[in-house]
Amino acid sequence: MTKLNFRARTALIALLCTAAAGFVPASAVSAQAAGTGLSSFDTSGAGSSGIILPGGPWTARLQATPSHAVPPSSGAFSREIRAQLYDVDKQKVVETLIVTDEIRTEASRWLASIKDIAVQTKIDNVQGVVLKLPLDPPLAINNRWMQGSSNELFLFLDPSRLNEPLLLVFSTTGKPFLFKTSVQVKPFLEKERLLRYLKPVPASG
């Protein structure tokens, strides 16, 4: 991955986890991108639009824990791949877990549950946690918006919208797609002991 693509990718994640973050037309960001020294991320194609690429302090924390750990003594893969769970309020990685075959199967289920692309969806007041899931080898994806494979997913787990989490999918070429899903993630979170990191939703009334 080039230095520019890495910066663009981490900046995109920072954007999505900023309270006032949202997608904007590419034509509206060229001046700001030039002024900040950042490039607009080229997301031309089905269901995508240009976006602003501001920096974000929490992305450094998320990237601090390496996705590739010490090679295991045995297993299907030549090295351990680690997922990271980031707490938005605490602004830190609170859990890491080895990406097993079972987790990859779960990720395939998330991709299969995609129901729409979240074009120009504004993500306000992000709550809960974000699961960063590297995929090595990449997983295939084929829907009306994206055809190819993905090597990294970000699952946004808001306690108040746990039945319809947003899924940020990166293609192997670095192109981002933000999708709406209808996946039931609670069983997975319970099995991996991740549900404890989600704060209870306050009772209404």
Wavefront OBJ file of the C-alpha trace (Angstrom):
o trace
v 0.000 0.000 0.000
v 1.410 3.409 -0.920
v 1.882 6.106 1.675
v -0.865 8.199 0.076
v -3.343 5.328 0.021
v -2.587 4.520 3.663
v -3.177 8.141 4.656
v -6.371 8.277 2.629
v -7.657 5.066 4.183
v -6.994 6.042 7.781
v -8.364 9.519 7.142
v -11.564 8.010 5.796
v -12.067 5.977 8.950
v -11.448 9.081 11.038
v -14.068 10.893 9.000
v -16.688 8.239 9.564
v -16.117 8.264 13.314
v -16.263 12.041 13.687
v -19.513 13.398 15.098
v -20.200 15.704 12.162
v -18.751 13.459 9.474
v -20.526 12.739 6.228
v -20.139 12.153 2.513
v -20.011 15.165 0.206
v -19.733 15.564 -3.568
v -16.191 15.464 -4.911
v -16.607 18.876 -6.554
v -17.196 20.450 -3.154
v -13.996 19.242 -1.548
v -11.261 19.997 -4.066
v -10.491 23.445 -2.653
v -10.384 22.244 0.936
v -8.283 19.221 0.003
v -5.777 21.448 -1.754
v -5.624 23.785 1.224
v -4.923 21.003 3.704
v -2.424 19.158 1.597
v -4.674 16.112 1.398
v -6.122 14.602 -1.727
v -9.751 13.753 -2.233
v -10.111 9.970 -2.193
v -11.125 8.761 -5.631
v -14.213 6.658 -5.097
v -15.591 6.997 -8.588
v -17.808 4.112 -9.550
v -21.133 2.592 -8.642
v -22.553 3.973 -5.450
v -19.496 6.020 -4.500
v -18.690 9.716 -4.260
v -15.653 11.823 -3.408
v -15.131 12.623 0.257
v -13.100 14.959 2.427
v -10.048 13.428 4.040
v -9.356 15.128 7.381
v -6.979 13.599 9.878
v -8.050 11.955 13.109
v -6.120 11.204 16.328
v -7.855 7.905 17.040
v -6.756 6.288 13.789
v -3.192 6.187 15.078
v -4.384 4.261 18.122
v -6.359 1.862 15.967
v -3.360 1.224 13.735
v -0.950 0.919 16.684
v -1.875 -2.710 17.340
v -0.534 -4.645 14.345
v -2.994 -6.715 12.355
v -0.323 -9.331 11.751
v 1.097 -10.843 14.906
v 3.786 -13.431 15.596
v 3.445 -16.463 13.277
v 1.518 -19.267 15.046
v 2.963 -22.729 15.534
v 0.092 -24.253 13.586
v -3.062 -23.255 11.754
v -4.523 -22.739 8.307
v -2.761 -19.421 7.752
v 0.972 -18.700 7.748
v 0.507 -15.889 10.269
v -2.040 -14.717 12.773
v -4.396 -12.000 11.613
v -5.834 -9.887 14.404
v -9.035 -7.882 14.500
v -9.323 -4.777 16.682
v -12.299 -3.426 18.599
v -12.210 0.346 19.021
v -14.298 2.143 21.664
v -15.456 5.485 20.268
v -15.987 7.126 23.670
v -12.726 5.915 25.198
v -10.848 6.589 21.950
v -8.769 3.452 22.204
v -8.586 -0.176 21.144
v -10.224 -2.204 23.910
v -9.909 -5.720 22.512
v -8.039 -7.713 19.898
v -8.881 -11.170 18.627
v -7.370 -13.636 16.213
v -9.240 -13.846 12.920
v -10.194 -17.515 12.750
v -11.972 -19.418 10.000
v -15.191 -18.993 12.003
v -14.781 -15.223 12.076
v -14.095 -15.167 8.346
v -17.289 -17.159 7.833
v -19.117 -14.579 9.937
v -17.633 -11.796 7.818
v -18.940 -13.541 4.698
v -22.369 -13.491 6.320
v -22.081 -9.739 6.862
v -21.225 -9.225 3.213
v -24.163 -11.388 2.174
v -26.508 -9.325 4.383
v -25.817 -6.064 2.537
v -29.119 -4.483 1.542
v -28.144 -1.057 0.232
v -25.255 1.313 -0.150
v -25.223 4.232 2.276
v -24.664 6.964 -0.302
v -24.263 10.367 1.386
v -25.284 8.893 4.725
v -24.380 11.303 7.514
v -23.036 9.559 10.580
v -23.862 11.774 13.546
v -23.059 11.143 17.199
v -21.331 7.823 16.625
v -21.885 5.534 19.599
v -20.559 2.167 20.639
v -17.604 0.406 19.085
v -16.039 -0.208 15.690
v -14.631 -3.604 14.727
v -11.702 -3.514 12.315
v -11.396 -6.863 10.545
v -8.447 -7.511 8.198
v -9.051 -10.250 5.629
v -6.041 -12.214 4.431
v -6.725 -13.831 2.058
v -9.421 -11.409 0.844
v -13.093 -12.372 0.740
v -15.098 -12.255 -2.467
v -18.020 -9.862 -2.721
v -20.515 -9.584 -5.541
v -23.529 -7.299 -5.403
v -24.987 -4.542 -7.536
v -22.583 -1.974 -6.092
v -19.332 -3.880 -5.679
v -17.802 -6.794 -7.557
v -14.428 -8.157 -6.548
v -12.886 -8.859 -3.171
v -12.256 -7.114 0.130
v -9.193 -7.211 2.357
v -10.577 -5.110 5.208
v -13.933 -4.454 6.871
v -15.050 -1.972 9.520
v -18.280 -2.875 11.325
v -19.953 0.027 13.159
v -21.724 -1.311 16.252
v -24.112 1.259 17.664
v -26.102 -0.263 20.587
v -29.263 1.504 19.432
v -28.975 0.103 15.883
v -27.464 -3.284 16.509
v -29.785 -5.017 14.044
v -28.752 -2.746 11.171
v -25.032 -2.013 11.539
v -23.142 -0.026 8.940
v -20.366 -1.921 7.187
v -17.417 -0.125 5.610
v -15.825 -2.361 2.984
v -12.451 -1.736 1.361
v -11.721 -3.377 -1.957
v -8.268 -4.824 -2.561
v -7.539 -1.711 -4.637
v -8.306 0.551 -1.676
v -11.726 1.794 -2.774
v -14.201 2.291 0.134
v -17.877 1.351 0.109
v -20.217 2.127 3.005
v -23.129 -0.306 3.170
v -26.331 -0.729 5.134
v -26.833 -4.271 6.397
v -29.553 -6.346 8.015
v -27.259 -8.789 9.793
v -27.919 -10.069 13.318
v -24.551 -9.571 15.020
v -25.541 -10.184 18.650
v -24.848 -13.963 18.585
v -21.389 -13.298 17.162
v -20.657 -10.609 19.759
v -21.784 -12.915 22.557
v -19.665 -15.796 21.307
v -16.546 -13.637 21.030
v -17.299 -11.919 24.381
v -17.508 -8.512 22.739
v -21.038 -7.620 23.777
v -19.736 -6.423 27.149
v -18.126 -3.451 25.432
v -21.473 -2.072 24.284
v -23.232 0.233 26.702
v -26.922 -0.520 27.376
v -29.368 1.665 25.499
v -31.100 4.063 27.965
v -34.778 3.324 28.484
v -37.071 5.834 26.799
v -39.560 7.802 28.807
l 1 2 3 4 5 6 7 8 9 10 11 12 13 14 15 16 17 18 19 20 21 22 23 24 25 26 27 28 29 30 31 32 33 34 35 36 37 38 39 40 41 42 43 44 45 46 47 48 49 50 51 52 53 54 55 56 57 58 59 60 61 62 63 64 65 66 67 68 69 70 71 72 73 74 75 76 77 78 79 80 81 82 83 84 85 86 87 88 89 90 91 92 93 94 95 96 97 98 99 100 101 102 103 104 105 106 107 108 109 110 111 112 113 114 115 116 117 118 119 120 121 122 123 124 125 126 127 128 129 130 131 132 133 134 135 136 137 138 139 140 141 142 143 144 145 146 147 148 149 150 151 152 153 154 155 156 157 158 159 160 161 162 163 164 165 166 167 168 169 170 171 172 173 174 175 176 177 178 179 180 181 182 183 184 185 186 187 188 189 190 191 192 193 194 195 196 197 198 199 200 201 202 203 204 205
